[in-house]
Amino acid sequence: MTIQTVTLAQLEASAGNPRKAFDETSIIGLAQSIKTDGLLQNLVVAKPKGRTKKFMIISGERRFRAMQHLLSQGEISQDFTVPVEVKENLTEEEILRIATIENVQRENLSPLEEANAIAALVQDGEKLEEIVSKTGLSVTTIKRRLSLLNLVDVAKDALLNKEIDLSLAEALSIGTSEQQNELLGDVLNGWIDTVSDLKEKLVGNLPSVADAIFPKELYTGTYTTDLFSEDKTTFFNDVDEFMALQLAQAEKWAEDYRKTREWVEVIEGRFSPWQYEEAEEGQPCGTVISISNYGSVEVHDNLLKISKVDEDTTKVLGEKPVVTYPAPLCRYMSMHKSVAVQAALIANPRKAMELAVIQKLSKYKAHGLHQYFAKDETESPALLYVEEQASIVLETLESCGFKKGEQGVLSFFNSEEKLYDVVTGLSDAQLTTTLLTLSAMEFGQFSSDVLDTKSSSLMNRFAVDMGINMQHSWWADEDFLRRRNKIQLQKIINEAGFASQFANVADYKKGELVKKLAKLFAKSFSENGHSQWVPEAMQFPAINPDKSQTETDLEEDTDDGSGDDFEDDESLEDDE
């Protein structure tokens, strides 16, 4: 290996570099290291060809970017010398291959960058055994990486931005484009947070009528309707007949496409985008009609086959794993097993209760009020009672084997398998208390920034039926009173019957007024067990003085049991 020096001005980045994302912070850190200690490792470059005078970087673009940063800061000049190893007589494909292998071996590519890099090697005709040898990746890992290329663009972005993890991205890749777009939001919002749940959403049902591309009258079997679905989704019970009809219709589509396309293929299984590239306008092109293992059909049009792809590599990477039970039969057996468990649970209230507690714990999300109250010390008999009951539940779980651990409660609760061992150790009474307490702690006004004035809302109906009187749960404390102006405070004093306690309200600064009034309310509550005054907005249902009765009656019911935090109204802070 011969090392020579060139100037920074003689270097250029390769457009074919498999790495597309560069951490700016790490680049700046590397720049400081180069400034202090110099360039400790040479770059690998391709010798200039033709009229160009630039050396194309094969390996070392991060170091190049770090030097560019120093250049922009005036720390070095374009004449800064860089040690390089020069590769001669390389084609663009060879440059890409060397860059790809170097990057993958260093394990510094993201999974999606690895996928694109591996695809580039396959498209260049690299044999599978050579890819395995040079990258150090197993055939299984290579297949899993290539599966990421089936993701829709928004899902790829979510993976690159680390909004979803690799395992969820791999699971999502088995769905159609429509399914991915539909379910990605649920994944990002945390409503689907396990691979098993995601796969269940993708393949857990019988084939839907919505997936059928054949005329429905051709189907002779029976249907199942999901009565719990908002749109009453209908499914085909005979999966084999459904798949046969899908395939027959796909072949008819293929015949139509063959009239205008150079070639048409109907494939059963996952479409492999790395085998094709998009045709330019006017080029003879082809079409692939893919039928997933679960019956959904997608048409991939305007394609060119990449001729360099090795046939044996394609066969291995595209082959279906040999399984004892194919997907339709697995679905058949799984459905029968699941309904047997459902029937047993309905007949066994104890186990059904255990299931309810496990599901509640695994997806537990306390109402936003708990975060709100955690910010400041707040005196509230209701809050004290809720916290006391929550502590009892936690102690109960700990007595049955629950360990809080470094990651806290929620990390443990995400494991349904671990929860089963804990929950089955609870007594009937403990089980009931746990379920009821968790349900209660999740419940509350949906949006805490508006007054729930609709008498038919779930929050208000529960409160009214239980006869909740806020006079027994709350008194006007400093936190409340400081958010009122002096005119409003004087009105509160009069309505609460405290006028005799104040000689002349106008003589008080607001801060003094707030402190004295808060003490009076606290004393009254302590002595009498209830507050002398509650604002109309804290009654059930609340009365909003800023709205007409007509507006109140027409207000949307948004109570779904979750909640947001209050925002402090800083405009009402002490004005003196």
Backbone torsions as a table, in degrees:
resi	resn	phi	psi	omega
1	MET	NA	126.0	-179.0
2	THR	-107.3	127.7	179.0
3	ILE	-105.1	131.1	174.5
4	GLN	-129.9	171.3	179.5
5	THR	-112.6	142.5	173.5
6	VAL	-132.4	168.7	177.4
7	THR	-87.9	158.7	177.9
8	LEU	-58.0	-35.3	-178.9
9	ALA	-65.3	-21.1	-178.2
10	GLN	-87.0	-1.4	-176.8
11	LEU	-102.8	148.3	172.6
12	GLU	-145.1	147.9	179.4
13	ALA	-74.4	153.8	178.3
14	SER	-90.7	129.8	177.5
15	ALA	-65.8	-20.2	-178.4
16	GLY	-91.5	5.9	179.4
17	ASN	-58.0	125.8	-179.3
18	PRO	-63.5	-26.3	177.0
19	ARG	-76.6	123.1	179.8
20	LYS	-110.5	-24.0	-177.6
21	ALA	-109.9	130.1	178.8
22	PHE	-125.1	128.5	178.4
23	ASP	-74.7	112.8	-175.2
24	GLU	-61.9	-37.5	-179.6
25	THR	-63.2	-43.5	-180.0
26	SER	-68.8	-32.8	176.9
27	ILE	-63.0	-44.7	179.1
28	ILE	-63.5	-40.6	177.5
29	GLY	-63.0	-41.8	177.9
30	LEU	-64.9	-36.9	178.4
31	ALA	-61.0	-42.3	179.0
32	GLN	-65.5	-35.7	177.6
33	SER	-65.5	-42.8	178.4
34	ILE	-64.4	-39.5	178.6
35	LYS	-61.6	-40.4	-175.9
36	THR	-81.1	-47.6	-170.6
37	ASP	-110.6	-4.0	-176.5
38	GLY	83.0	176.7	179.3
39	LEU	-82.9	110.6	-172.3
40	LEU	-86.2	-15.0	-178.1
41	GLN	-135.4	134.8	-178.5
42	ASN	-71.6	160.9	172.4
43	LEU	-92.4	158.3	172.4
44	VAL	-109.5	126.7	-174.4
45	VAL	-133.2	161.9	174.4
46	ALA	-98.6	139.9	-179.4
47	LYS	-64.9	137.5	179.3
48	PRO	-57.3	145.2	178.3
49	LYS	-126.7	148.5	177.9
50	GLY	64.9	-135.5	-175.8
51	ARG	-80.8	-18.5	-177.3
52	THR	-68.5	144.5	177.7
53	LYS	-108.9	4.5	-175.0
54	LYS	-92.4	141.6	171.6
55	PHE	-90.8	121.2	-179.7
56	MET	-82.3	130.8	-176.7
57	ILE	-76.5	123.7	174.7
58	ILE	-93.3	-44.2	-179.0
59	SER	-139.2	127.2	177.4
60	GLY	118.1	25.4	-177.7
61	GLU	-66.7	-31.2	176.9
62	ARG	-61.9	-43.1	177.5
63	ARG	-64.3	-38.8	177.1
64	PHE	-62.4	-45.3	178.7
65	ARG	-64.2	-35.9	177.8
66	ALA	-64.2	-40.7	177.5
67	MET	-67.9	-36.3	175.9
68	GLN	-62.2	-37.0	176.6
69	HIS	-63.2	-45.2	177.9
70	LEU	-61.9	-36.9	177.7
71	LEU	-63.0	-44.3	-179.2
72	SER	-65.4	-26.1	179.7
73	GLN	-89.9	-0.2	-179.7
74	GLY	76.8	14.8	-178.2
75	GLU	-80.5	-30.5	177.3
76	ILE	-135.4	169.5	178.9
77	SER	-112.7	175.4	177.3
78	GLN	-63.3	-18.7	-179.5
79	ASP	-87.3	4.2	179.7
80	PHE	-57.4	128.3	-175.7
81	THR	-84.8	137.9	-176.2
82	VAL	-127.4	126.2	175.7
83	PRO	-74.9	133.0	-178.1
84	VAL	-138.6	150.0	166.7
85	GLU	-100.1	122.1	-174.3
86	VAL	-97.2	124.3	174.0
87	LYS	-97.6	127.7	-176.7
88	GLU	-104.1	155.2	171.9
89	ASN	56.6	40.7	178.9
90	LEU	-99.6	137.7	172.4
91	THR	-79.6	167.0	177.8
92	GLU	-60.8	-37.1	178.8
93	GLU	-64.3	-40.6	179.3
94	GLU	-67.2	-38.7	176.7
95	ILE	-60.9	-46.5	179.5
96	LEU	-61.5	-42.1	-177.4
97	ARG	-64.4	-44.4	179.3
98	ILE	-63.7	-43.8	179.6
99	ALA	-62.7	-41.6	-179.5
100	THR	-62.6	-50.7	-177.8
101	ILE	-63.2	-40.9	179.7
102	GLU	-62.0	-43.3	-178.4
103	ASN	-69.1	-43.8	-179.8
104	VAL	-64.2	-42.6	179.7
105	GLN	-61.3	-35.2	178.9
106	ARG	-74.5	-11.1	178.8
107	GLU	59.2	36.1	-179.8
108	ASN	-114.2	13.7	174.6
109	LEU	-96.6	149.9	170.9
110	SER	-71.2	160.2	178.8
111	PRO	-54.4	-39.5	-179.4
112	LEU	-70.2	-37.3	174.7
113	GLU	-64.8	-39.6	174.7
114	GLU	-59.3	-43.1	-180.0
115	ALA	-59.2	-47.7	179.3
116	ASN	-64.8	-36.7	179.9
117	ALA	-67.2	-45.1	178.6
118	ILE	-63.5	-42.0	178.4
119	ALA	-59.5	-39.4	179.0
120	ALA	-63.2	-39.7	177.8
121	LEU	-65.0	-43.8	179.0
122	VAL	-61.9	-45.9	-179.2
123	GLN	-63.5	-24.4	179.5
124	ASP	-87.0	5.4	176.3
125	GLY	89.1	10.1	179.8
126	GLU	-65.5	135.7	177.6
127	LYS	-75.5	151.1	-174.7
128	LEU	-60.1	-43.3	-178.8
129	GLU	-62.9	-31.1	177.9
130	GLU	-72.9	-38.1	177.3
131	ILE	-63.5	-44.2	178.4
132	VAL	-60.7	-46.0	-177.1
133	SER	-65.5	-44.2	-173.6
134	LYS	-79.4	-32.9	-178.5
135	THR	-91.6	-22.5	-176.2
136	GLY	78.0	9.0	179.7
137	LEU	-94.5	143.3	177.4
138	SER	-74.8	164.0	177.3
139	VAL	-60.2	-39.6	179.4
140	THR	-61.3	-45.8	179.4
141	THR	-64.1	-40.3	178.3
142	ILE	-60.8	-44.4	177.7
143	LYS	-60.8	-42.9	-178.3
144	ARG	-66.5	-38.4	178.1
145	ARG	-65.6	-45.3	-178.9
146	LEU	-63.3	-28.8	178.8
147	SER	-61.5	-27.0	-179.2
148	LEU	-64.9	-22.2	179.5
149	LEU	-71.1	-11.6	175.9
150	ASN	-82.9	-7.0	-179.4
151	LEU	-70.0	146.0	172.3
152	VAL	-69.7	161.7	-172.9
153	ASP	-58.2	-41.7	-178.1
154	VAL	-65.5	-32.6	177.3
155	ALA	-71.7	-38.0	175.5
156	LYS	-61.2	-43.0	178.5
157	ASP	-62.2	-41.2	179.8
158	ALA	-63.4	-37.4	177.8
159	LEU	-69.1	-44.9	179.6
160	LEU	-61.9	-37.0	-179.2
161	ASN	-85.9	4.7	179.1
162	LYS	60.0	31.1	174.8
163	GLU	-81.6	-24.8	171.6
164	ILE	-130.0	150.1	-179.1
165	ASP	-86.5	171.5	-173.1
166	LEU	-62.3	-42.5	-176.9
167	SER	-62.8	-40.4	178.0
168	LEU	-69.1	-37.2	178.1
169	ALA	-63.7	-42.7	178.2
170	GLU	-62.6	-42.2	178.9
171	ALA	-65.4	-41.1	-179.2
172	LEU	-63.8	-29.2	-175.5
173	SER	-65.5	-17.6	-179.5
174	ILE	-78.7	-12.5	-179.2
175	GLY	-84.2	164.2	173.4
176	THR	-71.9	168.2	178.1
177	SER	-57.4	-41.6	179.6
178	GLU	-62.9	-45.5	179.4
179	GLN	-62.6	-43.2	-179.8
180	GLN	-61.0	-46.4	180.0
181	ASN	-63.9	-34.2	-178.6
182	GLU	-72.6	-40.4	-172.8
183	LEU	-93.0	-17.9	-176.6
184	LEU	-58.9	-41.0	178.7
185	GLY	-58.6	-41.4	178.2
186	ASP	-64.2	-36.6	178.3
187	VAL	-67.6	-46.7	-178.5
188	LEU	-64.1	-33.3	179.8
189	ASN	-82.3	-3.6	179.4
190	GLY	82.3	5.4	178.5
191	TRP	-74.3	-26.0	170.3
192	ILE	-120.6	112.3	-174.2
193	ASP	-127.2	7.9	175.9
194	THR	-129.1	152.4	179.3
195	VAL	-62.0	-40.6	-178.6
196	SER	-63.4	-40.7	178.2
197	ASP	-65.0	-40.4	-179.3
198	LEU	-66.8	-44.8	178.5
199	LYS	-62.8	-36.4	177.8
200	GLU	-62.0	-40.6	177.6
201	LYS	-65.5	-35.4	-176.4
202	LEU	-79.6	-40.8	-171.8
203	VAL	-131.2	7.0	-172.1
204	GLY	-76.4	-15.0	-177.3
205	ASN	-102.0	166.0	166.3
206	LEU	-63.9	159.7	178.7
207	PRO	-61.1	135.9	-176.2
208	SER	-86.1	151.6	174.4
209	VAL	-59.2	-31.4	179.6
210	ALA	-64.7	-23.4	-179.6
211	ASP	-84.1	-14.6	-174.1
212	ALA	-71.4	133.4	176.2
213	ILE	-105.1	-7.1	-179.2
214	PHE	-94.6	158.8	175.5
215	PRO	-59.9	128.1	-172.6
216	LYS	-61.2	-27.5	-177.3
217	GLU	-68.2	-15.6	178.2
218	LEU	-73.3	-22.6	-178.4
219	TYR	-77.0	129.6	-176.4
220	THR	-107.3	-6.7	-176.3
221	GLY	-83.4	-169.4	-178.6
222	THR	-98.3	168.5	-178.9
223	TYR	-121.9	159.4	169.3
224	THR	-124.1	132.8	178.2
225	THR	-109.5	128.6	178.1
226	ASP	-80.0	100.9	-176.1
227	LEU	-68.2	-19.2	-178.2
228	PHE	-91.5	-3.8	177.7
229	SER	-86.0	140.3	-177.0
230	GLU	-59.0	-39.1	-179.7
231	ASP	-98.1	13.0	178.8
232	LYS	48.3	59.6	-178.4
233	THR	-57.7	136.2	-179.6
234	THR	-109.1	138.3	-176.5
235	PHE	-123.2	150.9	174.2
236	PHE	-81.2	127.9	178.0
237	ASN	-79.8	-33.4	-179.3
238	ASP	-92.1	94.1	-175.3
239	VAL	-67.5	-38.8	-178.7
240	ASP	-62.4	-44.4	178.5
241	GLU	-65.1	-41.7	177.9
242	PHE	-57.7	-47.4	-177.9
243	MET	-64.6	-39.2	179.3
244	ALA	-64.2	-42.0	179.0
245	LEU	-68.1	-38.1	176.9
246	GLN	-61.3	-45.5	-178.2
247	LEU	-65.0	-41.8	-179.9
248	ALA	-63.3	-41.0	179.4
249	GLN	-70.2	-36.2	177.1
250	ALA	-62.0	-38.1	177.7
251	GLU	-65.4	-36.3	176.3
252	LYS	-65.4	-42.6	175.2
253	TRP	-58.4	-41.1	-177.9
254	ALA	-61.3	-39.9	179.1
255	GLU	-62.3	-38.6	177.9
256	ASP	-66.7	-41.9	179.9
257	TYR	-66.5	-32.2	-178.0
258	ARG	-64.5	-19.1	178.7
259	LYS	-68.9	-26.1	-176.0
260	THR	-124.7	-1.4	-177.1
261	ARG	-115.6	152.3	178.7
262	GLU	-65.4	-38.8	179.7
263	TRP	-153.2	153.9	178.2
264	VAL	-141.3	136.4	177.3
265	GLU	-128.0	139.1	171.4
266	VAL	-110.4	119.1	-177.6
267	ILE	-120.7	144.2	174.1
268	GLU	-102.0	120.0	-176.4
269	GLY	122.5	-169.4	-174.1
270	ARG	-77.2	136.5	174.0
271	PHE	-69.9	136.4	-178.7
272	SER	-109.8	94.5	-174.9
273	PRO	-62.7	-23.6	-178.1
274	TRP	-69.9	-9.0	177.1
275	GLN	-86.8	-8.3	-171.7
276	TYR	-135.1	164.4	169.8
277	GLU	-137.6	159.3	-176.8
278	GLU	-76.1	134.8	-179.8
279	ALA	-77.3	146.0	174.0
280	GLU	-83.2	162.6	-176.9
281	GLU	-57.7	130.2	178.3
282	GLY	93.4	-15.6	179.6
283	GLN	-77.2	139.5	173.0
284	PRO	-61.6	127.3	-173.6
285	CYS	-133.4	176.2	-178.1
286	GLY	-134.5	-177.7	-175.3
287	THR	-137.4	140.0	173.0
288	VAL	-117.4	126.3	173.7
289	ILE	-107.1	113.7	-176.5
290	SER	-107.0	137.9	176.3
291	ILE	-117.5	115.0	-178.9
292	SER	-68.1	167.4	177.9
293	ASN	-62.0	-14.2	-177.3
294	TYR	-109.9	9.7	169.7
295	GLY	96.4	-10.5	179.3
296	SER	-73.7	144.5	-173.8
297	VAL	-117.8	136.4	174.9
298	GLU	-133.4	143.3	178.2
299	VAL	-107.9	125.7	179.1
300	HIS	-114.6	107.3	-170.3
301	ASP	-109.9	168.6	175.5
302	ASN	60.8	49.6	-174.8
303	LEU	-111.7	150.2	169.1
304	LEU	-117.5	135.3	175.1
305	LYS	-75.4	137.7	176.7
306	ILE	-85.3	107.9	-169.6
307	SER	-67.6	-25.0	-175.6
308	LYS	-75.1	-17.3	-175.8
309	VAL	-58.3	126.6	-179.9
310	ASP	-67.2	130.4	-176.3
311	GLU	-60.5	-44.9	-178.7
312	ASP	-65.6	-38.3	177.3
313	THR	-61.8	-46.4	178.4
314	THR	-58.5	-42.1	-178.1
315	LYS	-62.9	-46.0	-177.6
316	VAL	-68.2	-46.8	-176.9
317	LEU	-70.2	-25.8	-177.8
318	GLY	-99.4	-6.4	-175.1
319	GLU	-74.1	148.2	176.9
320	LYS	-80.5	140.7	176.1
321	PRO	-65.9	142.3	177.7
322	VAL	-75.1	122.0	-178.0
323	VAL	-126.2	150.7	178.0
324	THR	-68.5	-41.7	-178.7
325	TYR	-118.4	113.7	177.1
326	PRO	-66.3	165.5	-173.5
327	ALA	-53.9	-47.6	179.8
328	PRO	-58.6	-38.3	-179.9
329	LEU	-73.3	-37.0	174.5
330	CYS	-59.4	-43.3	179.6
331	ARG	-62.3	-44.4	178.8
332	TYR	-56.6	-50.7	-177.4
333	MET	-67.1	-39.6	-179.6
334	SER	-63.9	-40.8	179.5
335	MET	-62.7	-43.7	179.5
336	HIS	-66.0	-39.3	177.9
337	LYS	-66.0	-41.5	-178.6
338	SER	-65.4	-43.7	-179.3
339	VAL	-67.9	-30.1	175.5
340	ALA	-64.7	-40.5	177.7
341	VAL	-66.8	-41.5	177.8
342	GLN	-58.2	-46.4	180.0
343	ALA	-61.3	-41.5	180.0
344	ALA	-66.6	-38.2	179.1
345	LEU	-65.8	-42.0	178.4
346	ILE	-62.2	-34.7	179.8
347	ALA	-82.6	-9.0	-177.7
348	ASN	-126.8	86.2	-176.1
349	PRO	-55.5	-35.0	-179.3
350	ARG	-61.3	-50.6	-179.0
351	LYS	-67.9	-34.2	177.0
352	ALA	-64.0	-38.2	176.7
353	MET	-65.6	-40.9	176.6
354	GLU	-58.9	-44.0	179.0
355	LEU	-60.9	-44.0	-179.5
356	ALA	-61.0	-41.3	179.7
357	VAL	-67.7	-43.2	178.8
358	ILE	-60.5	-46.8	179.8
359	GLN	-64.6	-38.4	178.9
360	LYS	-65.4	-44.6	-179.4
361	LEU	-67.9	-41.0	-175.4
362	SER	-68.0	-25.0	-179.6
363	LYS	-118.0	22.5	-172.3
364	TYR	-66.3	133.2	174.8
365	LYS	-144.1	105.0	-178.4
366	ALA	-63.5	152.5	176.5
367	HIS	-60.6	149.6	-177.2
368	GLY	-59.0	-17.1	-179.3
369	LEU	-61.1	-30.6	-178.3
370	HIS	-68.1	-36.8	174.0
371	GLN	-69.0	-38.8	-179.2
372	TYR	-61.3	-49.1	-178.3
373	PHE	-71.1	-24.7	179.8
374	ALA	-68.0	-20.3	-178.2
375	LYS	-67.4	-37.1	-178.2
376	ASP	-135.2	155.5	173.3
377	GLU	-71.8	121.9	-176.3
378	THR	-125.3	132.0	176.7
379	GLU	-89.5	117.2	178.8
380	SER	-157.1	117.5	178.3
381	PRO	-60.1	-34.2	179.0
382	ALA	-66.5	-43.9	179.4
383	LEU	-63.7	-41.9	178.8
384	LEU	-60.0	-40.8	180.0
385	TYR	-66.2	-44.7	179.7
386	VAL	-61.6	-45.5	-180.0
387	GLU	-64.3	-36.3	177.8
388	GLU	-63.3	-44.6	179.6
389	GLN	-67.2	-38.0	177.7
390	ALA	-63.5	-38.1	178.0
391	SER	-64.9	-39.0	178.2
392	ILE	-62.4	-43.9	179.0
393	VAL	-61.6	-45.6	-179.5
394	LEU	-63.4	-42.7	177.2
395	GLU	-62.8	-37.9	177.9
396	THR	-63.1	-45.2	178.7
397	LEU	-63.7	-41.1	178.9
398	GLU	-63.6	-35.8	179.6
399	SER	-67.5	-19.7	-179.8
400	CYS	-102.4	11.4	173.8
401	GLY	115.3	-5.8	178.2
402	PHE	-69.0	129.4	176.7
403	LYS	-115.2	123.3	-175.3
404	LYS	-62.3	-47.4	175.6
405	GLY	71.9	177.9	-175.4
406	GLU	-70.6	-30.4	-176.4
407	GLN	-86.1	-1.7	176.8
408	GLY	84.8	-175.6	-173.4
409	VAL	-64.3	-46.6	-171.0
410	LEU	-62.2	-36.5	180.0
411	SER	-63.0	-37.7	178.1
412	PHE	-70.4	-41.8	-176.9
413	PHE	-63.4	-21.4	179.2
414	ASN	-70.7	-14.8	-179.2
415	SER	-97.3	101.6	-179.5
416	GLU	-66.0	-32.2	-179.8
417	GLU	-64.5	-44.0	177.7
418	LYS	-67.0	-38.1	-179.8
419	LEU	-62.6	-35.0	-179.5
420	TYR	-58.6	-44.7	-179.3
421	ASP	-61.6	-33.7	-179.6
422	VAL	-77.8	-49.6	-173.3
423	VAL	-64.5	-36.9	180.0
424	THR	-66.3	-15.3	178.2
425	GLY	-87.4	-4.1	-179.5
426	LEU	-80.0	147.3	173.1
427	SER	-74.5	168.9	179.2
428	ASP	-58.4	-43.5	-179.3
429	ALA	-66.1	-41.9	178.6
430	GLN	-64.6	-38.5	179.6
431	LEU	-62.5	-47.1	-180.0
432	THR	-63.0	-46.5	-179.8
433	THR	-60.1	-43.0	-179.9
434	THR	-61.5	-48.0	-178.7
435	LEU	-62.9	-45.7	-176.9
436	LEU	-67.7	-40.6	-179.9
437	THR	-64.8	-45.3	179.4
438	LEU	-62.7	-42.7	178.8
439	SER	-60.3	-43.3	-179.6
440	ALA	-65.4	-40.0	-176.3
441	MET	-72.9	-16.9	176.0
442	GLU	-86.1	-16.2	-170.6
443	PHE	-91.5	149.1	177.2
444	GLY	163.9	-179.7	180.0
445	GLN	-63.3	136.2	-175.3
446	PHE	-64.0	-56.8	177.6
447	SER	-109.3	115.0	-176.8
448	SER	-84.0	0.4	-179.5
449	ASP	-96.2	-0.1	175.8
450	VAL	-132.0	159.7	179.0
451	LEU	-86.8	126.9	176.8
452	ASP	-81.4	95.6	-175.3
453	THR	-102.2	1.4	-177.1
454	LYS	-85.2	116.2	-174.4
455	SER	-63.7	-23.3	-178.5
456	SER	-87.8	-1.9	-179.9
457	SER	-65.5	153.1	-177.3
458	LEU	-60.7	-42.1	178.7
459	MET	-56.7	-50.4	-177.6
460	ASN	-70.7	-35.9	179.4
461	ARG	-65.2	-43.0	175.6
462	PHE	-61.6	-46.9	-176.8
463	ALA	-62.0	-44.7	-179.5
464	VAL	-66.2	-44.3	-179.9
465	ASP	-62.2	-33.3	179.9
466	MET	-88.0	-1.1	177.3
467	GLY	64.5	37.8	-178.4
468	ILE	-70.8	125.4	176.0
469	ASN	-117.2	112.8	-175.5
470	MET	-63.3	-13.8	176.0
471	GLN	-63.1	-25.0	-179.2
472	HIS	-93.2	-4.9	-175.8
473	SER	-120.8	-5.8	-172.1
474	TRP	-157.3	147.4	166.9
475	TRP	-134.9	157.7	-177.5
476	ALA	-70.6	106.7	-179.5
477	ASP	-98.4	-178.9	-178.0
478	GLU	-60.9	-37.9	-178.2
479	ASP	-60.3	-36.9	177.1
480	PHE	-76.5	-48.7	-171.9
481	LEU	-66.3	-34.2	-178.6
482	ARG	-69.0	-13.7	178.0
483	ARG	-88.2	3.1	176.8
484	ARG	-108.2	147.3	176.1
485	ASN	-83.9	176.1	-173.0
486	LYS	-64.9	-36.3	178.0
487	ILE	-63.7	-42.9	178.6
488	GLN	-66.8	-37.5	178.5
489	LEU	-64.3	-40.3	178.6
490	GLN	-62.9	-39.4	177.1
491	LYS	-62.9	-41.4	178.2
492	ILE	-62.1	-43.6	179.1
493	ILE	-57.2	-45.1	-179.1
494	ASN	-66.8	-45.3	-177.9
495	GLU	-67.2	-30.3	-179.5
496	ALA	-85.0	-8.5	178.8
497	GLY	80.7	27.7	-178.9
498	PHE	-102.9	10.2	-174.6
499	ALA	-58.2	-36.4	-178.8
500	SER	-66.4	-18.2	-179.2
501	GLN	-81.5	-10.1	-177.5
502	PHE	-124.7	117.5	179.9
503	ALA	-64.8	-53.6	-179.5
504	ASN	-147.7	107.4	-177.1
505	VAL	-58.6	-35.1	-177.1
506	ALA	-62.2	-22.4	-179.5
507	ASP	-78.0	-12.5	-177.3
508	TYR	-91.4	140.2	164.3
509	LYS	-72.5	156.4	-176.0
510	LYS	-58.9	-43.9	-178.8
511	GLY	-59.5	-41.2	178.6
512	GLU	-65.7	-41.5	179.8
513	LEU	-61.9	-44.4	-179.8
514	VAL	-60.9	-48.2	-177.2
515	LYS	-62.8	-45.0	-178.9
516	LYS	-65.8	-46.2	-178.6
517	LEU	-63.6	-39.7	178.3
518	ALA	-61.8	-41.2	178.2
519	LYS	-63.4	-40.2	178.9
520	LEU	-63.3	-44.5	178.4
521	PHE	-63.6	-43.8	-179.6
522	ALA	-62.8	-42.6	179.7
523	LYS	-64.2	-45.6	179.8
524	SER	-60.3	-42.7	179.7
525	PHE	-65.3	-41.1	-179.1
526	SER	-63.6	-39.4	-176.4
527	GLU	-80.1	-36.6	-172.0
528	ASN	-106.3	-15.4	-179.0
529	GLY	79.8	7.8	177.1
530	HIS	-155.4	162.3	-179.7
531	SER	-86.1	146.9	178.2
532	GLN	-78.6	-13.6	-175.6
533	TRP	-153.4	138.2	174.5
534	VAL	-135.5	129.2	178.5
535	PRO	-64.6	152.8	-177.5
536	GLU	-60.6	-26.0	-179.8
537	ALA	-73.6	-12.0	178.7
538	MET	-104.9	9.8	174.4
539	GLN	-83.9	171.6	175.3
540	PHE	-119.2	123.5	-16.2
541	PRO	-69.7	158.2	-177.3
542	ALA	-66.1	148.9	173.8
543	ILE	-110.4	120.2	-179.8
544	ASN	-95.5	110.5	-177.6
545	PRO	-66.8	-14.3	-177.5
546	ASP	-90.9	-2.2	-177.3
547	LYS	-121.8	147.2	173.9
548	SER	-74.7	165.2	178.7
549	GLN	-64.2	-34.8	179.0
550	THR	-63.7	-43.4	177.5
551	GLU	-62.1	-40.6	179.8
552	THR	-62.4	-43.4	-178.8
553	ASP	-66.3	-31.0	-177.1
554	LEU	-90.5	-5.3	-175.8
555	GLU	-61.1	138.8	-179.0
556	GLU	-66.8	141.4	174.9
557	ASP	-88.1	107.1	-176.6
558	THR	-111.4	13.4	-175.6
559	ASP	-77.5	106.5	177.7
560	ASP	-123.4	11.5	173.9
561	GLY	95.4	-7.9	176.2
562	SER	-107.3	174.3	-175.7
563	GLY	-159.0	163.0	177.0
564	ASP	-112.3	161.9	178.0
565	ASP	-77.8	152.2	170.1
566	PHE	-71.0	152.9	171.2
567	GLU	-105.0	135.4	177.1
568	ASP	-65.2	133.8	176.2
569	ASP	-91.5	90.3	-173.8
570	GLU	-68.1	-17.9	-179.9
571	SER	-68.2	-14.2	-178.3
572	LEU	-106.3	18.1	176.4
573	GLU	-66.4	168.7	179.9
574	ASP	-48.3	127.4	-176.2
575	ASP	-99.2	3.8	177.3
576	GLU	-137.4	NA	NA
